[in-house]
Amino acid sequence: MIIANPKTLLGGMAIGLIASAALAHGYKAGDLSIQHPWSRQTAPGQTSGGGFMTVLNNSPQPDRLLSATSPAAAEVQLHSSSVEGGVMRMRRMEGGIAIPAKGRLELKPGSYHIMFIGLKQPLRKGERVPVTLKFQRAGKIDVQFAVQPIGSTGPMEGEHAGH
C-alpha cells in the first residue's frame, strides 16, 4: 500500500477544487443559480450576437429575468425564437422571461436567448463577455459569458460539450 504525503495530497485536492470551480462556470445569487452562460464567436463586422444559459430557481416563489446590460454591446435585449410557417422569427420579450418556482429557464439557440446588439468588437473564441443580469426578485447578478466556436450548439466547459 502506498500512502501519499499529506502535504502533496492536500495540494492536489486544492488544485482539483480550483479547476472544478473554473470548469463549472456557474453563478449564484440567493435562490437563483446561473449555469454555463455562453455565446458564440462572431464574424468580423457582425454587429449582434446571442447569449445562452440555464437559470435554476430553488425558491418556492417565481422570479423573472427582466433585463441585461454589457459593456460589450450598445444594447442587450431578451428575445424568444420560434418557427412559424417555416420561417424563424425572433421577438423581443418586453416584460422579461418568467422563471417558475422550483423550476428552470433555459436560454438556448432556437428558443429564449439574450441578444447583444451593436457589438463594440467581435466576440472572440476563448474570451469572456461581462454581463449584468437583472431579476425581479434576486436583483442584479454579474456573470461572464464564455465565447465558444461559431458552430456551438450548447455550453462547452473545458473543451467538452454538455457539462
N, C-alpha and C positions, 0 to 999 in steps of 0.2 A: 504494500500500500504506500502511495506517495502522498505526503501532506505538504501542501503549498505553504510558503512563507506567509504569515498573516498580513504583513505589510503589502506584499505583492498581490495577494488575494483582494484586499480592500481597495487597492489602487485600481485593479482591473474591474472590480464591481463599480467603482465611481465612474470610470470611463464608459462602461456599458450603460449606466443610468443616464449620463450626459448624452451619449449617442442616441439612446432610446428617445429621450425628450426632444432632441433635434429632429429625429425622423418622424416623431408623432405629429408635429406641426399643427398643434391644436391650441385653443384659447378658451378661457373660462371666465365668466362674469356672473356671479350669483348662481341662478339655476340654469343658465344657458351655457352650452359648450359649442364652440365653433370648431369643426373638424376639417382639416385639409383645404384651406382656401387656396385656389389655384386659378391661373389664367393661361392662355396660350400666347406664345410669342406672336408678334405681328410683323408684317412686311414693312420695309421702308416706305414711308409716305402714307401708310394706313393710319387713319385718324380715330379709329374706335377699336375696342376690344371687349371681350367678355370675361366675367369673373364668376367662379363657381365655388360651392362649399356645401357642407351639411351643418345645420343648426339643430342641436338636440335641446329640448325644453324639459327639464326634470321637475318643473313646478306643477302644482295642481291648477295653476292659472295659465290661460293662454297668454302669449306675447305677440308682438308684431314687429317685423323689420320695417322701419319707417323710411330710412334713407341711408345714404353712404356718401362720403367725400374722400378725395385723394389728391395729393399734390401732383400726381402723375397725369391728371386729366382736368380739363376745364370744367367738366360736369360729370357726375356719376348718377345714373338712373337705375331704378329697379324695373325689370321687364319680365314679361311672360312670352313664350313662343308657342305657337300651335300651327297645325297644318289644316287649312280649310280649302276644300276643293282642289287638293294637290298643290296648294301654294303655302309656303311658310310665311306666317305673319307674326310680327313682334308688336306687343302693346306695352306701353308704359303703365306700371302699377301705381297710379296716383295716390292711393290710400295705404300703400305698403303691402306687405305679404304676411298673412297670418301664420303663426306657429302654434299648433294645438297644444293644450295642456298635456303633459306627459307624452309628447309627440315629437315629430321631427319635420324639418323643412329641408328639402333637397334642392339646391340650385345647381343645375346641370345643363349641358348642351341640349337644346330642343325643348326646354322647359323654362322654369323660372331661372333668371340669371341677373347679374349686375352688368351694366353697360358703362364702360369707360369711354366718354365722348370728348373729342378734342384732345387726344393724347399729345403730351408735350414732347415726347420722343417715343420711338418704337419700344414695345415690350420685348426684352431680350431674354432668351432661354437662360435659366440659371439665376436670374435676378429676382428680387422680391419687390412687390409693389405695396407701399404702405396705404392702408385704407382704414378709415374710421367708420364703423357701423353704428347706426343709431336705432335702438329698440325702444318700444313704448314703455315697457316695464324695467328692463335691465339697464337702460341708459346707453351710454356710448362705450364701445369696445374697440380698441386699436388692434388691428391684425396685419399680417403680411401675406399677400397672395404670391405663391411660388409660381414663377413663369416657366412653363413647360413647352416642349416642342409643339409646333404648329398643328400637328395631326392628333394631339392628345384627346382622348375621349373621357378620361377620368383622372382623379388625382394620382400622381406618381410621387412616392416618397422614397428617397434613396435609390432612384432609378428602377423601382419596382412598382408596377401599376396595381391599383386596387387595395392598398393598405390604408 
